[in-house]
């Protein structure tokens, strides 16, 4: 499974990636909403870990866009 982590705090993003990778999954990290949206819409991820407060596009708007086209993408929203 490929998991996309969209988190602007590099240390937290790295820690989340380490945890997910220890579980046997592949991760990618993006640090802003615009890059995260492009990556999420690529269709190569099965799950996404998404922060609310992001530079560029915020997590709420990013999630709305993703939900309109990716119904099978699992989401974990960090508040």
N, CA, C and O atoms as a CHARMM CRD file, in Angstrom:
* protein
*
  316
    1    1 UNK  N      0.83900  -1.17600   0.00000 PROA 1      0.00000
    2    1 UNK  CA     0.00000   0.00000   0.00000 PROA 1      0.00000
    3    1 UNK  C      0.88500   1.24000   0.00000 PROA 1      0.00000
    4    1 UNK  O      1.90400   1.28900   0.68900 PROA 1      0.00000
    5    2 UNK  N      0.49100   2.22700  -0.76900 PROA 2      0.00000
    6    2 UNK  CA     1.20400   3.50600  -0.81700 PROA 2      0.00000
    7    2 UNK  C      0.40300   4.53900  -0.04200 PROA 2      0.00000
    8    2 UNK  O     -0.79900   4.69100  -0.25700 PROA 2      0.00000
    9    3 UNK  N      1.07500   5.25000   0.86500 PROA 3      0.00000
   10    3 UNK  CA     0.43500   6.23700   1.72700 PROA 3      0.00000
   11    3 UNK  C      1.07200   7.60200   1.47800 PROA 3      0.00000
   12    3 UNK  O      2.29300   7.74700   1.52600 PROA 3      0.00000
   13    4 UNK  N      0.24100   8.58400   1.21700 PROA 4      0.00000
   14    4 UNK  CA     0.69400   9.95900   1.02800 PROA 4      0.00000
   15    4 UNK  C      0.50500  10.72000   2.33200 PROA 4      0.00000
   16    4 UNK  O     -0.58600  10.71900   2.90200 PROA 4      0.00000
   17    5 UNK  N      1.55600  11.36600   2.80400 PROA 5      0.00000
   18    5 UNK  CA     1.50500  12.17400   4.01500 PROA 5      0.00000
   19    5 UNK  C      1.65900  13.63500   3.60400 PROA 5      0.00000
   20    5 UNK  O      2.67100  14.02700   3.02200 PROA 5      0.00000
   21    6 UNK  N      0.63400  14.43600   3.91600 PROA 6      0.00000
   22    6 UNK  CA     0.68300  15.86700   3.61200 PROA 6      0.00000
   23    6 UNK  C      0.70000  16.59400   4.94800 PROA 6      0.00000
   24    6 UNK  O     -0.32800  16.73800   5.60900 PROA 6      0.00000
   25    7 UNK  N      1.87700  17.04400   5.32700 PROA 7      0.00000
   26    7 UNK  CA     2.11100  17.66300   6.63800 PROA 7      0.00000
   27    7 UNK  C      3.22900  18.68300   6.47800 PROA 7      0.00000
   28    7 UNK  O      4.29700  18.35500   5.96000 PROA 7      0.00000
   29    8 UNK  N      2.99200  19.93100   6.92200 PROA 8      0.00000
   30    8 UNK  CA     3.99000  20.98000   6.72600 PROA 8      0.00000
   31    8 UNK  C      5.09300  20.99800   7.77600 PROA 8      0.00000
   32    8 UNK  O      6.10400  21.67200   7.58000 PROA 8      0.00000
   33    9 UNK  N      4.93500  20.29200   8.86400 PROA 9      0.00000
   34    9 UNK  CA     5.98400  20.19800   9.88600 PROA 9      0.00000
   35    9 UNK  C      6.91100  19.03200   9.51200 PROA 9      0.00000
   36    9 UNK  O      6.51500  17.87400   9.64600 PROA 9      0.00000
   37   10 UNK  N      8.13500  19.31400   9.04700 PROA 10     0.00000
   38   10 UNK  CA     9.01500  18.24400   8.57200 PROA 10     0.00000
   39   10 UNK  C      9.27900  17.13400   9.59900 PROA 10     0.00000
   40   10 UNK  O      9.32300  15.95400   9.24900 PROA 10     0.00000
   41   11 UNK  N      9.45100  17.51600  10.84100 PROA 11     0.00000
   42   11 UNK  CA     9.74700  16.50500  11.86500 PROA 11     0.00000
   43   11 UNK  C      8.56200  15.55700  12.07300 PROA 11     0.00000
   44   11 UNK  O      8.74000  14.34100  12.14600 PROA 11     0.00000
   45   12 UNK  N      7.36000  16.11600  12.16700 PROA 12     0.00000
   46   12 UNK  CA     6.16000  15.29100  12.32700 PROA 12     0.00000
   47   12 UNK  C      5.92700  14.42900  11.09400 PROA 12     0.00000
   48   12 UNK  O      5.58500  13.25300  11.21500 PROA 12     0.00000
   49   13 UNK  N      6.10900  15.00200   9.91700 PROA 13     0.00000
   50   13 UNK  CA     5.93800  14.24200   8.67900 PROA 13     0.00000
   51   13 UNK  C      6.90300  13.05700   8.63900 PROA 13     0.00000
   52   13 UNK  O      6.52000  11.95100   8.25600 PROA 13     0.00000
   53   14 UNK  N      8.14500  13.29000   9.03300 PROA 14     0.00000
   54   14 UNK  CA     9.14000  12.21700   9.05400 PROA 14     0.00000
   55   14 UNK  C      8.79700  11.13100  10.05500 PROA 14     0.00000
   56   14 UNK  O      8.96900   9.94500   9.77700 PROA 14     0.00000
   57   15 UNK  N      8.31100  11.53700  11.22200 PROA 15     0.00000
   58   15 UNK  CA     7.91900  10.55900  12.24100 PROA 15     0.00000
   59   15 UNK  C      6.74300   9.71500  11.75900 PROA 15     0.00000
   60   15 UNK  O      6.74000   8.49400  11.91600 PROA 15     0.00000
   61   16 UNK  N      5.75500  10.36800  11.17500 PROA 16     0.00000
   62   16 UNK  CA     4.60800   9.62500  10.62600 PROA 16     0.00000
   63   16 UNK  C      5.05800   8.64800   9.54700 PROA 16     0.00000
   64   16 UNK  O      4.60200   7.50500   9.50700 PROA 16     0.00000
   65   17 UNK  N      5.95200   9.10000   8.67400 PROA 17     0.00000
   66   17 UNK  CA     6.45500   8.22600   7.61800 PROA 17     0.00000
   67   17 UNK  C      7.19300   7.02700   8.19900 PROA 17     0.00000
   68   17 UNK  O      7.03100   5.90400   7.72100 PROA 17     0.00000
   69   18 UNK  N      7.99700   7.26100   9.22200 PROA 18     0.00000
   70   18 UNK  CA     8.71600   6.15000   9.86000 PROA 18     0.00000
   71   18 UNK  C      7.74300   5.11400  10.42400 PROA 18     0.00000
   72   18 UNK  O      7.94700   3.91100  10.25600 PROA 18     0.00000
   73   19 UNK  N      6.69600   5.57600  11.08600 PROA 19     0.00000
   74   19 UNK  CA     5.70900   4.66600  11.67800 PROA 19     0.00000
   75   19 UNK  C      5.00500   3.86000  10.58900 PROA 19     0.00000
   76   19 UNK  O      4.86400   2.64200  10.70000 PROA 19     0.00000
   77   20 UNK  N      4.56800   4.54600   9.54400 PROA 20     0.00000
   78   20 UNK  CA     3.84800   3.86900   8.45700 PROA 20     0.00000
   79   20 UNK  C      4.77200   2.88500   7.73400 PROA 20     0.00000
   80   20 UNK  O      4.34900   1.78300   7.38500 PROA 20     0.00000
   81   21 UNK  N      6.01600   3.27200   7.51100 PROA 21     0.00000
   82   21 UNK  CA     6.96600   2.38800   6.83400 PROA 21     0.00000
   83   21 UNK  C      7.31500   1.17700   7.69400 PROA 21     0.00000
   84   21 UNK  O      7.52600   0.08300   7.17000 PROA 21     0.00000
   85   22 UNK  N      7.37700   1.36600   9.01300 PROA 22     0.00000
   86   22 UNK  CA     7.61200   0.23900   9.92000 PROA 22     0.00000
   87   22 UNK  C      6.49000  -0.79100   9.83500 PROA 22     0.00000
   88   22 UNK  O      6.69200  -1.96600  10.14100 PROA 22     0.00000
   89   23 UNK  N      5.32300  -0.34900   9.42300 PROA 23     0.00000
   90   23 UNK  CA     4.18000  -1.24900   9.25200 PROA 23     0.00000
   91   23 UNK  C      4.21000  -1.94500   7.89200 PROA 23     0.00000
   92   23 UNK  O      3.34100  -2.76200   7.58700 PROA 23     0.00000
   93   24 UNK  N      5.21300  -1.61600   7.08000 PROA 24     0.00000
   94   24 UNK  CA     5.38700  -2.28700   5.80200 PROA 24     0.00000
   95   24 UNK  C      4.83500  -1.55000   4.59600 PROA 24     0.00000
   96   24 UNK  O      4.76400  -2.12100   3.50800 PROA 24     0.00000
   97   25 UNK  N      4.44400  -0.29300   4.76600 PROA 25     0.00000
   98   25 UNK  CA     3.87400   0.47200   3.65700 PROA 25     0.00000
   99   25 UNK  C      4.89700   1.43200   3.07500 PROA 25     0.00000
  100   25 UNK  O      5.89300   1.75800   3.72100 PROA 25     0.00000
  101   26 UNK  N      4.65200   1.87700   1.87000 PROA 26     0.00000
  102   26 UNK  CA     5.48500   2.85900   1.19200 PROA 26     0.00000
  103   26 UNK  C      4.87700   4.24300   1.40500 PROA 26     0.00000
  104   26 UNK  O      3.65700   4.39600   1.35500 PROA 26     0.00000
  105   27 UNK  N      5.71400   5.24800   1.64200 PROA 27     0.00000
  106   27 UNK  CA     5.19900   6.59700   1.88200 PROA 27     0.00000
  107   27 UNK  C      5.82300   7.61700   0.95300 PROA 27     0.00000
  108   27 UNK  O      6.90800   7.41800   0.40600 PROA 27     0.00000
  109   28 UNK  N      5.10800   8.71100   0.79300 PROA 28     0.00000
  110   28 UNK  CA     5.62700   9.92200   0.15500 PROA 28     0.00000
  111   28 UNK  C      5.16700  11.07700   1.02500 PROA 28     0.00000
  112   28 UNK  O      4.09100  11.02300   1.62200 PROA 28     0.00000
  113   29 UNK  N      5.97300  12.11300   1.09700 PROA 29     0.00000
  114   29 UNK  CA     5.65300  13.28000   1.92200 PROA 29     0.00000
  115   29 UNK  C      5.59100  14.51700   1.03600 PROA 29     0.00000
  116   29 UNK  O      6.44400  14.73100   0.17500 PROA 29     0.00000
  117   30 UNK  N      4.56900  15.31900   1.26800 PROA 30     0.00000
  118   30 UNK  CA     4.46900  16.63800   0.65400 PROA 30     0.00000
  119   30 UNK  C      4.21300  17.63000   1.77700 PROA 30     0.00000
  120   30 UNK  O      3.50200  17.32700   2.73500 PROA 30     0.00000
  121   31 UNK  N      4.80300  18.83200   1.65500 PROA 31     0.00000
  122   31 UNK  CA     4.75500  19.79300   2.74800 PROA 31     0.00000
  123   31 UNK  C      3.82000  20.96900   2.52300 PROA 31     0.00000
  124   31 UNK  O      3.73400  21.84600   3.38200 PROA 31     0.00000
  125   32 UNK  N      3.11500  21.01800   1.39300 PROA 32     0.00000
  126   32 UNK  CA     2.12100  22.07800   1.22800 PROA 32     0.00000
  127   32 UNK  C      0.90000  21.53000   0.49000 PROA 32     0.00000
  128   32 UNK  O      0.95700  20.48900  -0.16400 PROA 32     0.00000
  129   33 UNK  N     -0.19300  22.25900   0.61800 PROA 33     0.00000
  130   33 UNK  CA    -1.45600  21.78300   0.08700 PROA 33     0.00000
  131   33 UNK  C     -1.49600  21.63800  -1.42000 PROA 33     0.00000
  132   33 UNK  O     -2.09500  20.69000  -1.92900 PROA 33     0.00000
  133   34 UNK  N     -0.87700  22.54600  -2.14200 PROA 34     0.00000
  134   34 UNK  CA    -0.91300  22.47900  -3.60300 PROA 34     0.00000
  135   34 UNK  C     -0.15900  21.25800  -4.13500 PROA 34     0.00000
  136   34 UNK  O     -0.65600  20.54200  -5.00400 PROA 34     0.00000
  137   35 UNK  N      1.04100  21.03200  -3.60500 PROA 35     0.00000
  138   35 UNK  CA     1.80000  19.84200  -4.01100 PROA 35     0.00000
  139   35 UNK  C      1.07400  18.57700  -3.57900 PROA 35     0.00000
  140   35 UNK  O      1.02300  17.59200  -4.31600 PROA 35     0.00000
  141   36 UNK  N      0.51700  18.61600  -2.38200 PROA 36     0.00000
  142   36 UNK  CA    -0.21400  17.46200  -1.86900 PROA 36     0.00000
  143   36 UNK  C     -1.41300  17.11400  -2.72300 PROA 36     0.00000
  144   36 UNK  O     -1.68100  15.93900  -2.97600 PROA 36     0.00000
  145   37 UNK  N     -2.13300  18.12600  -3.17000 PROA 37     0.00000
  146   37 UNK  CA    -3.30000  17.88200  -4.01900 PROA 37     0.00000
  147   37 UNK  C     -2.88500  17.23600  -5.33400 PROA 37     0.00000
  148   37 UNK  O     -3.49100  16.25300  -5.76200 PROA 37     0.00000
  149   38 UNK  N     -1.86400  17.77500  -5.97200 PROA 38     0.00000
  150   38 UNK  CA    -1.38100  17.18500  -7.23300 PROA 38     0.00000
  151   38 UNK  C     -1.02400  15.71500  -7.04100 PROA 38     0.00000
  152   38 UNK  O     -1.37300  14.86500  -7.86000 PROA 38     0.00000
  153   39 UNK  N     -0.32900  15.43500  -5.95700 PROA 39     0.00000
  154   39 UNK  CA     0.10700  14.06200  -5.68500 PROA 39     0.00000
  155   39 UNK  C     -1.09000  13.16200  -5.36600 PROA 39     0.00000
  156   39 UNK  O     -1.16200  12.03100  -5.84500 PROA 39     0.00000
  157   40 UNK  N     -2.02200  13.66300  -4.56300 PROA 40     0.00000
  158   40 UNK  CA    -3.18900  12.87100  -4.17800 PROA 40     0.00000
  159   40 UNK  C     -4.05200  12.51800  -5.38300 PROA 40     0.00000
  160   40 UNK  O     -4.62900  11.43300  -5.44300 PROA 40     0.00000
  161   41 UNK  N     -4.13700  13.42500  -6.33100 PROA 41     0.00000
  162   41 UNK  CA    -4.95900  13.18800  -7.51500 PROA 41     0.00000
  163   41 UNK  C     -4.27700  12.29500  -8.54900 PROA 41     0.00000
  164   41 UNK  O     -4.88700  11.94500  -9.55900 PROA 41     0.00000
  165   42 UNK  N     -3.02700  11.92700  -8.30800 PROA 42     0.00000
  166   42 UNK  CA    -2.30700  11.07900  -9.25700 PROA 42     0.00000
  167   42 UNK  C     -2.90900   9.67500  -9.34700 PROA 42     0.00000
  168   42 UNK  O     -2.72300   8.97900 -10.34600 PROA 42     0.00000
  169   43 UNK  N     -3.62600   9.26300  -8.30700 PROA 43     0.00000
  170   43 UNK  CA    -4.27100   7.95200  -8.32800 PROA 43     0.00000
  171   43 UNK  C     -3.37000   6.80300  -7.91700 PROA 43     0.00000
  172   43 UNK  O     -3.77700   5.64700  -8.02800 PROA 43     0.00000
  173   44 UNK  N     -2.15800   7.07600  -7.44400 PROA 44     0.00000
  174   44 UNK  CA    -1.24700   5.98300  -7.10600 PROA 44     0.00000
  175   44 UNK  C     -1.25800   5.63600  -5.62200 PROA 44     0.00000
  176   44 UNK  O     -0.57300   4.70600  -5.19700 PROA 44     0.00000
  177   45 UNK  N     -2.03200   6.38100  -4.82800 PROA 45     0.00000
  178   45 UNK  CA    -2.06100   6.14500  -3.37800 PROA 45     0.00000
  179   45 UNK  C     -3.37600   5.49400  -2.96800 PROA 45     0.00000
  180   45 UNK  O     -4.43600   5.77100  -3.53000 PROA 45     0.00000
  181   46 UNK  N     -3.27400   4.61900  -1.97000 PROA 46     0.00000
  182   46 UNK  CA    -4.46700   3.98400  -1.41300 PROA 46     0.00000
  183   46 UNK  C     -4.93800   4.69400  -0.14900 PROA 46     0.00000
  184   46 UNK  O     -6.09300   4.54200   0.25000 PROA 46     0.00000
  185   47 UNK  N     -4.05300   5.47100   0.48800 PROA 47     0.00000
  186   47 UNK  CA    -4.40000   6.16900   1.72800 PROA 47     0.00000
  187   47 UNK  C     -3.65600   7.50000   1.79300 PROA 47     0.00000
  188   47 UNK  O     -2.60700   7.68600   1.17700 PROA 47     0.00000
  189   48 UNK  N     -4.24100   8.41900   2.56300 PROA 48     0.00000
  190   48 UNK  CA    -3.64800   9.73900   2.73700 PROA 48     0.00000
  191   48 UNK  C     -3.75000  10.14400   4.20300 PROA 48     0.00000
  192   48 UNK  O     -4.77800   9.93500   4.84800 PROA 48     0.00000
  193   49 UNK  N     -2.67000  10.72500   4.71800 PROA 49     0.00000
  194   49 UNK  CA    -2.65700  11.34100   6.04600 PROA 49     0.00000
  195   49 UNK  C     -2.54100  12.83400   5.77700 PROA 49     0.00000
  196   49 UNK  O     -1.56700  13.29000   5.17800 PROA 49     0.00000
  197   50 UNK  N     -3.54300  13.59500   6.22500 PROA 50     0.00000
  198   50 UNK  CA    -3.68200  14.98600   5.81200 PROA 50     0.00000
  199   50 UNK  C     -3.79500  15.91700   7.01200 PROA 50     0.00000
  200   50 UNK  O     -4.61300  15.69500   7.90500 PROA 50     0.00000
  201   51 UNK  N     -2.97300  16.95500   7.03000 PROA 51     0.00000
  202   51 UNK  CA    -3.03800  17.98000   8.06700 PROA 51     0.00000
  203   51 UNK  C     -4.07900  19.02600   7.67400 PROA 51     0.00000
  204   51 UNK  O     -4.36500  19.21400   6.49100 PROA 51     0.00000
  205   52 UNK  N     -4.64600  19.70600   8.67800 PROA 52     0.00000
  206   52 UNK  CA    -5.63800  20.75400   8.42900 PROA 52     0.00000
  207   52 UNK  C     -4.96300  22.04600   7.97100 PROA 52     0.00000
  208   52 UNK  O     -5.31500  22.61000   6.93500 PROA 52     0.00000
  209   53 UNK  N     -3.99800  22.50000   8.75000 PROA 53     0.00000
  210   53 UNK  CA    -3.35000  23.78400   8.47800 PROA 53     0.00000
  211   53 UNK  C     -2.12300  23.56000   7.59100 PROA 53     0.00000
  212   53 UNK  O     -1.09100  23.07100   8.05100 PROA 53     0.00000
  213   54 UNK  N     -2.25000  23.91900   6.33500 PROA 54     0.00000
  214   54 UNK  CA    -1.17100  23.74800   5.36800 PROA 54     0.00000
  215   54 UNK  C     -0.93000  25.04700   4.61900 PROA 54     0.00000
  216   54 UNK  O     -1.87000  25.81000   4.39700 PROA 54     0.00000
  217   55 UNK  N      0.30600  25.31500   4.22600 PROA 55     0.00000
  218   55 UNK  CA     0.54000  26.45900   3.34200 PROA 55     0.00000
  219   55 UNK  C     -0.05000  26.16400   1.96400 PROA 55     0.00000
  220   55 UNK  O     -0.14400  25.00900   1.54800 PROA 55     0.00000
  221   56 UNK  N     -0.43600  27.20600   1.27800 PROA 56     0.00000
  222   56 UNK  CA    -1.04500  27.01600  -0.04300 PROA 56     0.00000
  223   56 UNK  C     -2.51500  26.69600   0.11800 PROA 56     0.00000
  224   56 UNK  O     -3.30500  27.56600   0.48500 PROA 56     0.00000
  225   57 UNK  N     -2.87900  25.49400  -0.14300 PROA 57     0.00000
  226   57 UNK  CA    -4.25600  25.01300  -0.04600 PROA 57     0.00000
  227   57 UNK  C     -4.44500  24.34700   1.30800 PROA 57     0.00000
  228   57 UNK  O     -3.67200  23.45900   1.66800 PROA 57     0.00000
  229   58 UNK  N     -5.47200  24.76300   2.07500 PROA 58     0.00000
  230   58 UNK  CA    -5.65500  24.15600   3.39700 PROA 58     0.00000
  231   58 UNK  C     -6.23800  22.74300   3.27900 PROA 58     0.00000
  232   58 UNK  O     -6.76100  22.35200   2.23600 PROA 58     0.00000
  233   59 UNK  N     -6.13400  22.00400   4.36100 PROA 59     0.00000
  234   59 UNK  CA    -6.55200  20.60900   4.36600 PROA 59     0.00000
  235   59 UNK  C     -8.02800  20.39700   4.07200 PROA 59     0.00000
  236   59 UNK  O     -8.39500  19.41000   3.43400 PROA 59     0.00000
  237   60 UNK  N     -8.88700  21.31800   4.53300 PROA 60     0.00000
  238   60 UNK  CA   -10.32000  21.17700   4.29200 PROA 60     0.00000
  239   60 UNK  C    -10.63300  21.26300   2.79900 PROA 60     0.00000
  240   60 UNK  O    -11.37300  20.43300   2.27200 PROA 60     0.00000
  241   61 UNK  N    -10.07700  22.25600   2.12100 PROA 61     0.00000
  242   61 UNK  CA   -10.31900  22.41800   0.68400 PROA 61     0.00000
  243   61 UNK  C     -9.68400  21.28800  -0.10800 PROA 61     0.00000
  244   61 UNK  O    -10.25300  20.81100  -1.08900 PROA 61     0.00000
  245   62 UNK  N     -8.51700  20.86800   0.31700 PROA 62     0.00000
  246   62 UNK  CA    -7.85200  19.74700  -0.34100 PROA 62     0.00000
  247   62 UNK  C     -8.71900  18.48600  -0.24800 PROA 62     0.00000
  248   62 UNK  O     -8.88200  17.76200  -1.23000 PROA 62     0.00000
  249   63 UNK  N     -9.26500  18.23600   0.92700 PROA 63     0.00000
  250   63 UNK  CA   -10.10500  17.05700   1.13000 PROA 63     0.00000
  251   63 UNK  C    -11.36200  17.11400   0.27400 PROA 63     0.00000
  252   63 UNK  O    -11.76900  16.10000  -0.29300 PROA 63     0.00000
  253   64 UNK  N    -11.98300  18.28400   0.17300 PROA 64     0.00000
  254   64 UNK  CA   -13.18300  18.43200  -0.67400 PROA 64     0.00000
  255   64 UNK  C    -12.87200  18.06100  -2.11600 PROA 64     0.00000
  256   64 UNK  O    -13.65100  17.36300  -2.76500 PROA 64     0.00000
  257   65 UNK  N    -11.74000  18.52500  -2.61300 PROA 65     0.00000
  258   65 UNK  CA   -11.35600  18.23000  -3.99400 PROA 65     0.00000
  259   65 UNK  C    -11.08800  16.73700  -4.18500 PROA 65     0.00000
  260   65 UNK  O    -11.50400  16.14400  -5.18000 PROA 65     0.00000
  261   66 UNK  N    -10.39800  16.14700  -3.23200 PROA 66     0.00000
  262   66 UNK  CA   -10.09700  14.71200  -3.31800 PROA 66     0.00000
  263   66 UNK  C    -11.37700  13.89200  -3.28000 PROA 66     0.00000
  264   66 UNK  O    -11.52400  12.94100  -4.04800 PROA 66     0.00000
  265   67 UNK  N    -12.29800  14.24400  -2.40400 PROA 67     0.00000
  266   67 UNK  CA   -13.52900  13.47600  -2.24400 PROA 67     0.00000
  267   67 UNK  C    -14.38200  13.49000  -3.50400 PROA 67     0.00000
  268   67 UNK  O    -15.12600  12.54300  -3.76200 PROA 67     0.00000
  269   68 UNK  N    -14.28000  14.55400  -4.28800 PROA 68     0.00000
  270   68 UNK  CA   -15.10700  14.63400  -5.49000 PROA 68     0.00000
  271   68 UNK  C    -14.68100  13.63700  -6.56400 PROA 68     0.00000
  272   68 UNK  O    -15.47700  13.30900  -7.44500 PROA 68     0.00000
  273   69 UNK  N    -13.44100  13.14900  -6.50900 PROA 69     0.00000
  274   69 UNK  CA   -12.99300  12.25500  -7.56300 PROA 69     0.00000
  275   69 UNK  C    -12.41600  10.92700  -7.10600 PROA 69     0.00000
  276   69 UNK  O    -12.28700  10.01700  -7.92500 PROA 69     0.00000
  277   70 UNK  N    -12.06300  10.77300  -5.83900 PROA 70     0.00000
  278   70 UNK  CA   -11.39000   9.57000  -5.35100 PROA 70     0.00000
  279   70 UNK  C    -12.19500   8.95200  -4.20800 PROA 70     0.00000
  280   70 UNK  O    -11.89300   9.19200  -3.03900 PROA 70     0.00000
  281   71 UNK  N    -13.18800   8.18000  -4.52700 PROA 71     0.00000
  282   71 UNK  CA   -14.05100   7.61700  -3.49100 PROA 71     0.00000
  283   71 UNK  C    -13.40700   6.47500  -2.71700 PROA 71     0.00000
  284   71 UNK  O    -13.85000   6.17200  -1.60900 PROA 71     0.00000
  285   72 UNK  N    -12.38200   5.83400  -3.25700 PROA 72     0.00000
  286   72 UNK  CA   -11.77800   4.68300  -2.58000 PROA 72     0.00000
  287   72 UNK  C    -10.54500   5.04500  -1.75400 PROA 72     0.00000
  288   72 UNK  O     -9.99400   4.18800  -1.06300 PROA 72     0.00000
  289   73 UNK  N    -10.11300   6.28400  -1.81700 PROA 73     0.00000
  290   73 UNK  CA    -8.92500   6.71800  -1.09000 PROA 73     0.00000
  291   73 UNK  C     -9.25600   6.82400   0.40000 PROA 73     0.00000
  292   73 UNK  O    -10.14200   7.58400   0.79300 PROA 73     0.00000
  293   74 UNK  N     -8.54000   6.05900   1.22400 PROA 74     0.00000
  294   74 UNK  CA    -8.73100   6.12200   2.67800 PROA 74     0.00000
  295   74 UNK  C     -8.06800   7.37600   3.20600 PROA 74     0.00000
  296   74 UNK  O     -7.00000   7.76700   2.73400 PROA 74     0.00000
  297   75 UNK  N     -8.70800   8.01800   4.20000 PROA 75     0.00000
  298   75 UNK  CA    -8.21900   9.30500   4.68600 PROA 75     0.00000
  299   75 UNK  C     -8.07100   9.29100   6.19900 PROA 75     0.00000
  300   75 UNK  O     -8.91600   8.75400   6.91600 PROA 75     0.00000
  301   76 UNK  N     -6.98100   9.89200   6.67300 PROA 76     0.00000
  302   76 UNK  CA    -6.78700  10.16300   8.10100 PROA 76     0.00000
  303   76 UNK  C     -6.50200  11.65200   8.18800 PROA 76     0.00000
  304   76 UNK  O     -5.50500  12.13600   7.65100 PROA 76     0.00000
  305   77 UNK  N     -7.38100  12.37400   8.86700 PROA 77     0.00000
  306   77 UNK  CA    -7.31500  13.83200   8.93700 PROA 77     0.00000
  307   77 UNK  C     -6.71900  14.24700  10.26700 PROA 77     0.00000
  308   77 UNK  O     -7.26100  13.90200  11.31700 PROA 77     0.00000
  309   78 UNK  N     -5.61000  14.98200  10.24700 PROA 78     0.00000
  310   78 UNK  CA    -4.94500  15.46000  11.46700 PROA 78     0.00000
  311   78 UNK  C     -5.46800  16.85300  11.81600 PROA 78     0.00000
  312   78 UNK  O     -5.33500  17.78700  11.02500 PROA 78     0.00000
  313   79 UNK  N     -6.05500  16.98500  12.98500 PROA 79     0.00000
  314   79 UNK  CA    -6.60500  18.27800  13.42200 PROA 79     0.00000
  315   79 UNK  C     -5.76300  18.87100  14.52900 PROA 79     0.00000
  316   79 UNK  O     -6.06900  19.95600  15.02400 PROA 79     0.00000
